[in-house]
Amino acid sequence: MGHGTELGSCFLALCCLSLVPRCPAGGAANITVAVMLPRNLKYAWSLPRVFPAIRMAQETLATRGLLASRGVNLLNFSAEDQGGLCSEYEAQIIAVDIKLYHKPDAFFGPGCVYSVASVGRFASHWKLPLITAGGPAFGFDDGKEFKTIVRMGPTTTKIGEFVSFLHAHFNWTTRAGLLFYDLKHDDRPYYFNSEGIYNKLHEQLNVTVGARPYLEPPEEDYREIVTFMKEQARSELIILTLLPHMNYRMTLAWLHSHIFPHMFWFVFQTVAHYNGTNKEIVWSSAEKIHWPRGCPPLDNPPCVFSQDDPSCNDGKTAFSFFISTGLLSLQEGRTHTYCSTEGRGLMLKLEKELAGMLWRIRWEDLQFESPNKYHKRAGSRLTLSQRGSSYGSLITAHGKYQLFAKTGYFKGNLVAIKHVNKKRIELTRQVLFELKHMRDVQFNHLTRFIGACIDPPNICIVTEYCPRGSLQDILENESINLDWMFRYSLINDIVKGMNFLHNSYIGSHGSLKSSNCVVDSRFVLKITDYGLASFRSSCENEDSHALYAKKLWTAPELLIYDRHPPQGTQKGDVYSFGIILQEIALRNGPFYVEGMDLSPKEIVQKVRNGQKPYFRPTTDNSRHCEELAMLMECCWSEDPADRPDFGHIKIFMMKLNKEGSTSILNNLLSRMEQYANNLENLVEERTQAYLEEKRKAENLLYQILPHSVAEQLKRGETVQAEAFDSVTIYFSDIVGFTSLSAESTPLQVVTLLNDLYTCFDAIIDNFDVYKVETIGDAYMVVSGLPVRNGKLHAREIASMSLALLEQVKTFKIRHRPNDQLRLRIGIHTGPVCAGVVGLKMPRYCLFGDTVNTASRMESNGEALKIHVSSATKEVLDEFGYFDLQLRGDVEMKDFPQVTYYWW
């Protein structure tokens, strides 16, 4: 990581420093760099992967001060379409907008060939540098057209040079066969990767190169590929596959998984390292290439490309078909070469698997339930035709009830059993491969093939059983309420299953209908009755109602056949999907036409005629969205080429309804989880609000009653009156408050007292005291209860009194700012009795002579002085730092003559 960051920082610095002369003179203008990359992580140079590294380089430049006072402004844009694919169209628009509105000094990206080509031409015209790792194509070597492009990633030119070097090393200078998988959508990576190899072999060695693309099955005839290999390549065909760093794939002759699936298996081993800078190849001392005849193949072996030699007519062929596969990996300027060993062991394993017939089920291994245990469901006119479908509604002899498909038990598991109306099955190699591939299919939206019984007359196919029945059963059951979340989930499951099926060895369904879409216990829709074309045959009469009802989902181009091919076509499956879409949207049965009551035979004949306007089902935008109607109409287009494939349908459905992109049960669980999370958050918020209000109530209670007393009341306990041997009580009032009140308004008096006692309350919080009450201008405080504190009560009250007296000297009266507020204080120490009085607005009250004495101390005192009793002075003297003045003996009403002190 550190090395990559250093390299990135140096490169970004070099780029930015080269742009400094473009900045206006006399100013430290910042450098603007626009980053245009796709966000889709399937691309090696995606924005989430690359942009953090650029940001780290930017921070390093700023930290080291390499650009002096200039800074680097980074802008990031996604150059992909709504489907998440690289878009040449979007890249051009974004580039022009960036140039118009942001005036960049350089571009980073795009990350795909076509996007780089279009934006690169703009950048060359604008004379702006474009740095990209996504331009491997051979055409970018043209410096006249792409003047300002700097390519940082692997290029097909370098790969072509390596292949040329390899051919020269083994003296292969006559001919070469180039086979590549032409993925014609997105960025055509394999085509461009092959281009550099093709050109370099021809330019550097003048090798005759035969190139041939291949496609997905069933469009590709593999026998033609074998013929191409024999005619264009040498006797030992070398097939190379390039897998550079960061999953970036280039191919010289890449065998796709569908090409010769029963012929090629490769075990890769590193045999050499190629240095592209020095153009040297270093062979491994540990691993060697195991040539079939002990040496590399000849450039022009006898009796292969030419039969002129008389020795070639001896009836023996000199052709030895050997495949050696190399895997190349580009990383830090080095190319690693790998070679495969022969797959004869794997070939034997395949033959053993075919001969073992692991799919075979004996009839006696199947156990059956009594038919009266089948679930009964209400029938309808539209399902009378579904006899024989493995999951369609099976009608009783009386025609009154629908039954699920026939079921049984195999190894203790409930399975669905589809009987095949054939007298016997001939196990040809093609049939064996079909059965093997069916057993290999594992996908969540395809019913699992368990096996087949070929014991006459009980020939049947055994598959996974889905207890919820077919999609047709669900749509016809009016008691089941299907909201659009439910429907979109069903549609998405069909699309996912068909997309997987079309990209598998099976290739197509051929009999897609709502009765062949079944729902399992988790409400996941799965597609059944696919594959095994050799097993399937129609036994209905040519003019039967059931036969025409089955053809309601059949595409027009297939209706021209009396018995269309059982494997069908991919575009035919798309048409069938369009009919199912209308079933799901309207719930009026297959091929519903508003205002017409036609028999299945009449509908099929109208569709087969192909006269404009083409006869199609009814769409109703009041019952479904307009986009869904557009999708239906595209799917049942008359021209198969106008119908989308399931890959595009999958992207369209994701954009149409993101919530419905998962299964019904997952949606429900997701909603429940979301609701639970929301409820949890709501409960947490309400709990926090309750705790906050509880805290406020408790604080208010603690303001009214002492903390210990309040806790007893909260626990529901009775607060007993308690005697305290020694506490100190504080009393104060305002001298001249009566005259001041007479000269002030009631509001001014309230404001004065609120300001004064708010100030006092803030001060007493710093001492171990309890405020008992305020009555008018009187203020009463006690220390030493309800929590006893020894003799500290006298010190706490004395210190508090001094603080209050000091504060009142600077206190300002709002409505009479020039008047001095004169506070009179008295304190006394002695025993009291305390307890809670009353239920409504309870108060914590003090009783005893000590309270009366403290009150008399205050009333017989003087303004701005603290009147202290001898009892309090005795306690204070023990602390040794309180200096009191003797007032003398004072006689007070109802009290004997005693000595008092001042502060």
Secondary structure, DSSP 8 states (H G I E B T S, - for coil): -HHHHHHHHHHHHHHHHHHGGGS-TTS---EEEEEEE---TTSTT-HHHHHHHHHHHHHHHHHHTTTTT--EEEEEEE-B-TTSSB-HHHHHHHHHHHHHHT--SEEE---SHHHHHHHHHHHHHHT--EEES----GGGG-TTTSSSEEE-S--HHHHHHHHHHHHHHTT--SEEEEEEE---STT-HHHHHHHHHHHHHHHHH--EEEEEEE-STTT--HHHHHHHHHHHS-SEEEEEEE--GGG--EESS---TTSSTTT---EEEEEEEEETTTTEEEE-SS-----TTSS---SS-TTTS---SGGGGSS------EEEEEEEEEETTEEEEEEEE--HHHHHHHHHHHHHTTTB--GGGEE---GGGS--EE--GGGTT-TT-SSS-EE-TTS-EEE---EEEETTEEEEEEE---S-----HHHHHHHHHHHH---TTB--EEEEEEETTEEEEEEE--TT-BHHHHHH-TTS---HHHHHHHHHHHHHHHHHHHTSSS---S---GGGEEE-TTS-EEE-S-S-GGG----S-TT-HHHHHHGGGS-HHHHTSSS--TT--HHHHHHHHHHHHHHHHH-S-TT--TT----HHHHHHHHHH--SS-------TTTS-HHHHHHHHHHT-SSGGGS--HHHHHHHHHHH-SGGGS-HHHHHHHHHHHHHHHHHHHHHHHHHHHHHHHHHHHHHHHHHS-HHHHHHHHTT-----EEEEEEEEEEEEETTHHHHHHTS-HHHHHHHHHHHHHHHHHHHTTSS-EEEEEETTEEEEEES-SS--TTHHHHHHHHHHHHHHHHHTT---SS-TTS---EEEEEEEEEEEEEEE-SSS-EEEEESHHHHHHHHHHHTS-TTEEEEEHHHHHHHHTTS----EEEEEE--TTS--EEEEE-
